[in-house]
């Protein structure tokens, strides 16, 4: 079996493992930062500070934990309301809620038959947004990458996203993402995994000379974005 075929069957525990891995890496990083760092603007989420991103993440996870999915949940308007509801919280309280959500959401996601898997992937991407803002290593990569890539493959396949054949510097075997029906000729990506994640998440690419080199043929960058 090659890396291209590793993700045919959903692993229900994978989202929780990704969240736990990210919790153990991100929470200590956040607790070590100054109060001023939480007010830094993020390039990945225009108009949101680091604190806003974290408040959104913690709120989303607690909605999962508490099964609160009212109409319009996770819409831009709903996300802004979640952030506003935490406006009077201390940064430490936001981080505490995020830690709880990353701890407790995994089992709920596991039982949701894949419907909530993308939330775990999105949380990991947002952690990359925070690292990217801080200039910390491991943005869209790090120890969580082996857990995030299978989720990315599953999400793109379930969405019947445009097919893409990815030759990653980080893996010995290629990945097949998106629709595997054969109706469309797959696009081709050559480069590192972190940049591939940035493309699928619609995140800014690193500056020239910071690892942004890649090749994409058969598709436009915007076509890869799964988050809209």
N, C-alpha and C positions, 0 to 999 in steps of 0.2 A: 504493500500500500504506500502510495506517495503522499506528500503534503497536499497535493491537489485534491485527494479523495478523503482526507481525514475528517471532514466535517459533514458527511452525508447524514448522519444521525444526530439529533439534538441531544446534548448532555445537559439535563435539567439543573445540575449542580454548578455548571460553569459560570453563570452570571454571579452567583453568590461567591464563588472563589475569586472572581475578578474584583468584586467589591471588597472582600476581606483583604486581599492583597493590597489594594489601593488604600484602604483604611489604614493599614499598618505602616504605609509609607507616607501618606499625605497628612494625617492628623499630627504626628510629631513635627512635621515641617511647619504646619500652620501654628502650632503652639509656640514655636520658636521665633515667629516673626513679630515685628513691632506692630503697634496699633496703626501706624501710618501706612504700613504695607497693605492693610485691608482696604484702604481708600484708593489704591492704585487703579487706574483705568485699564481695562483689558482690550487688547487689539482684536481678539477673537470674537468678543461680544460687545460691539459698539454701544456705548451708553451705559454699560454695566461696569461697576468696580469689582475688584476681587470679592469683596463682601457680598455684593449682589449675586455673583455667580454661586458663591457658597450657600447663600440663603435659598436660592432657587434649587440647588442640589439637595439640600437638607429637606426642603418642603416637598419636593418630588418623591423622595424616598419615604418620608413619613406618610404621604398619601398612599403609597404602596403598602406600607406596614399596617396602616389603619383602614385600608380598602375604601378610601374616599375618592371616588371617581365620578364626580358630578358632571353634568353636561358642560362641555367646553374645557374640560380639564386639560392641562398642558398646552393650551393655546397661549399666544403671546399675552393676552389680557389676563388669563389666569395666572401665568407666571409673574406678571407685574404685581398682581394682588398678593401673591404669596410673599414676594419680596417686601412689599409695603407693610404687611402684617408683622414683619420682623424688624421694622425700622427702629423700634425702641429697644431692641435686644442688644446686649453687649456682644462683642465679637466672640468672646469665649462661649456664650450661650449658643450662638449659631454653630460654632465648631462642635460643641457637645451634641447638638441635635444631629449634625451631620454624622458624627461618629456612631450614634445610636442607629440612624437610618442605614448606614453601611453595614452594621452588624446584624440588623434584624430583617432587612428586606430580602436577602438571598432566598430563604425558604419559601417566602410568598411568591417570588418570581419563579422558583422551581416548579411550583404547583400550577402555574398559569399557562402551561402548555405552549410557551413561546411568545405569548401575547405581550409580555412585559420585558422580554430579553433586551430590547433596544434601550430601555431605561438604564440598565446596568452599563451598556456600552456608552451611552450618553454621559453618564456620571464619570466614567473613566476619561472620556474626551475632555470634559470640563476640568477635571484634575490637571490634564495637560494644559488647558488654558491658563490655569493658575500658575503652574510651573513656568510656562512660557513668559508670563508677565513678570515673575520673580527673576527670570534668567537662571532658574534652577535646572539641573540636568534631568533628563528622562521625560521631557515633554512629548507626549504621544508615543512613548516607547517604554523603556525601563522594564521592571520585573513583571508588570502586568501585560506586556505585549503578547506573550504566548497564550494568554487567556482571551485577550481582546480580538486577536485575528480570527479565531474560530467564530466568535460572535459576529464579526463583520461579515464573514463569508455567509453565515446563516441568514443574517438580516437582509443582505443584498439578494440572496436567492429567494427568500420568502416574498420580497417585494418585486420579484421578477425584474430587477434592475438591469441596466445594460450589461451584457456579459463582458468580462475583462479577464485577460490572462496576465498574471503578475509574476514577473521574475524578480524576486526580492534579494537584495544583498544579504539579508539576515537569515534566509532559509536556503537549504540545499535544493529543494524541489519547488516548482511553481505553485501558485494558488490560482484557483478558478473561482471568480466571484460573479455574482449576478445570475441572470437567466442561463440555464444550461440546456434549453430546448433545442438549440442549434439553429433557430430561425434567423438570428443575426450573427454575423461574423464577430468574434470577440475583439474588443480593443486590446491593446498591448501596453503594459506598463513595465518599465525597467528602472529600478532605483531602490531606495531604502524603505523600510516598512513605515517609519515615522512620517515620511512625506506622503506615502500612500494614505495613511490615516488622515492627515491634514486635507488631502484632496477629497476624500469621502465625507469628511466632516465640514467642508467648506471653510477651513481655517486658512489664515494667511501663511504663505510659505516663508521659510527662513530667508534672510538676506543672502545675496550671492556670496559664496565663499563659506557659508555656514551649513553646508550640507543640503542645499536645495536642488542639486543636480539630479535630474531624472529625465526619462523619455516616456512620452505618452502618444500613442498613435491610434487612430481610429475612433477617437472621441475627444470632445472638448472638456476642459477642466470642469465647467459648470455641470456637465452631465453626470459627473460622479457623485455630486453632493446628495446625501441621503437624508439630511436634516432640513433642507429647504432654507 
